[in-house]
Amino acid sequence: AGPNGGPLTDLGENHLELVMKADEIKLFVSDAEEAPVDVSQATANLIILAGTKKHSLKLSPVADSILGEGFTMPDPGPYTVVAIVVFPGKKPFQGRFTLPELLALLENTPHQKG
């Protein structure tokens, strides 16, 4: 797992960490030394495969090295997520994540008791 608790994909020059919560998805981008990468001009497209269903989501910069978007997972896992990150003037790069444990992770999210 990466420093933010999500699965980490090593793409050589860059590392991607995917953090999925009950209501949002964040993609943390770092360099080969795990230093944050400025994503203020970048975008990312996610393709989320959940069972037989496919969802697409566009992420925008939410912090210096974080692309994110609000999203509620409508389907139980397991999930395969393909992240395509695009920086202006550079070749896009792609990371793949398999999240069999996401449903358990979401079920462990604290709920308010009534």
Residue pairs with C-beta under 8 A, 6 or more apart in sequence:
1 7
1 8
2 8
2 15
2 17
2 28
3 17
3 28
3 34
4 17
4 19
4 26
4 28
5 19
6 17
6 18
6 19
6 20
6 26
6 28
7 17
7 18
7 97
7 98
7 99
8 15
8 16
8 17
9 15
9 16
9 17
9 18
9 83
9 95
9 96
9 97
11 93
11 94
11 95
12 32
13 31
13 32
13 93
14 29
14 30
14 31
14 32
14 37
14 85
14 93
15 29
15 30
15 31
15 32
15 34
16 27
16 28
16 29
16 83
16 85
16 95
17 27
17 28
17 30
18 25
18 26
18 27
18 28
18 81
18 83
18 95
18 97
18 99
19 25
19 26
19 27
19 28
20 73
20 79
20 81
20 99
20 102
20 105
20 106
21 106
21 109
22 72
22 73
22 106
22 109
23 70
23 71
23 72
24 68
24 69
24 70
24 71
25 46
25 57
25 59
25 68
25 69
25 71
26 59
26 62
26 66
26 67
26 68
27 44
27 46
27 59
27 66
27 67
27 68
27 83
27 85
28 36
28 65
28 66
29 36
29 37
29 39
29 42
29 65
29 66
29 67
29 85
30 36
30 37
30 65
31 37
36 64
36 65
37 65
38 64
38 65
39 61
39 64
39 65
39 66
39 67
39 85
39 87
40 61
40 64
41 61
41 87
41 88
42 61
42 67
42 85
42 86
42 87
42 88
43 58
43 59
43 60
43 61
43 67
43 85
43 86
44 58
44 59
44 67
44 83
44 84
44 85
44 86
45 56
45 57
45 58
45 59
45 83
45 84
45 86
46 55
46 56
46 57
46 58
46 59
46 81
46 82
46 83
46 84
47 54
47 55
47 56
47 81
47 82
47 84
48 54
48 55
48 56
48 57
48 73
48 79
48 80
48 81
49 79
49 80
49 81
49 82
50 73
50 74
50 75
50 76
50 77
50 78
50 79
51 75
51 76
53 74
53 75
55 71
55 74
57 69
57 71
58 69
59 67
59 68
59 69
60 67
60 68
60 69
61 67
62 68
67 85
73 79
73 102
73 106
76 103
77 99
77 100
77 101
77 102
77 103
78 98
78 99
78 100
78 102
78 103
79 97
79 98
79 99
79 100
79 102
80 96
80 97
80 98
80 99
81 96
81 97
81 98
81 99
82 94
82 95
82 96
82 97
83 94
83 95
83 96
83 97
84 92
84 93
84 94
85 92
85 93
85 94
85 95
86 92
